[in-house]
């Protein structure tokens, strides 16, 4: 699996994601600076990592979404390349129009940093195929703007098309319908607020995040 991780000013989870991808696939990801206008050829997966791109000025992810590289990411996604956006990466994907909705300030107006339980809603995607439907897993979160928001019609469409990948199993940040992660209509773009790359080996306190990367590797080959 040939992968790339996009690096923005303020990214702080890019190396975490790169380590997870190398650990599971055995292949070092290519780190791509946000000012690049083109991506390496032959990519199977593009990772948009967590952090605080541009210091979260304006809105979280709003400035990063307009970086030159994001045009290339959108073009790659349109061609069917898999894209995984985690935390700030999820925010960037919504701001760039690759996923619907928006990530707003947490309902508690405070930063949330802890392990949370997630319920797997869709186990049929490339990202979730190693999980069972309705299975509960444990994955860390670390965000201040993780409150997923969309209009009722969009939420109903996500529900009806099976595009909700993960829900929080309890109250975390006020997200509409407890949404923690969603997939695009083609099934090749996943945005999620929790950090699966921080739960891939026993030293992390669990390995529930590892199966997401293993499923991707299996699907992509």
C-alpha positions, 0 to 999 in steps of 0.5 A: 500500500503506497500512502501519503500523509499531508503536513500542514503548519500546526499538524501535530499528529502527522508522525503518529499517522505515519507510524501507524501506516508503516506499522501495519503496511510495512511501508514508509508513507510519503510526507507531503507538505501542504504547499505542494500542488501535486501528489506522488503518483500511484497513491493508494491512500492519502492521510489528512492528520490531526493537529491545529492547522494554521492554529485553528484561526477562522474555523478549524480546518478552514485555511488548510482546506485552501492549501494548494495540495487540497486540490490534488487531494480532491482530484485523487478522491474523485478518481477513487483514491482512499482518503482518511481524515482524522480529527483536524483532518476531518475538519479539513475534509468538510471545509474542502467539500469532500464530506458534508456538514461541519465540525463546531465547538464542543457543546461543553465549550472545553477541550475533550481528551480521553478514551471514548467508546464508539459504536461501529455503524457500518462494517461494510466499507474498506475502512471498517471491514475488520469490525462487526456491525454494532461492535463497541470499540475504544479509541482516544479523542482530543479535540475542542471543535468536534461537534458534528453538525449538519441540516436534518436532510443531510443527516437523514441522507447519511443515515439512509445511505449507511454513511455513518461509520462510527457513533459515540456510545455516550455523550462526548461533544454534542455531535448530532445523532452522536456522529463520530465519523462519516463516509462520502457517497463513493465510500472512499473518503472517511472523516472521523474525530477519534484517533485510531492511530493512537490505539494500534499496539498494546503499549497504547492501552489497546489495539482497537484502532489497528483494525481500521488500518488492517482493513484498508490494507486488505481492501487496497492490497 
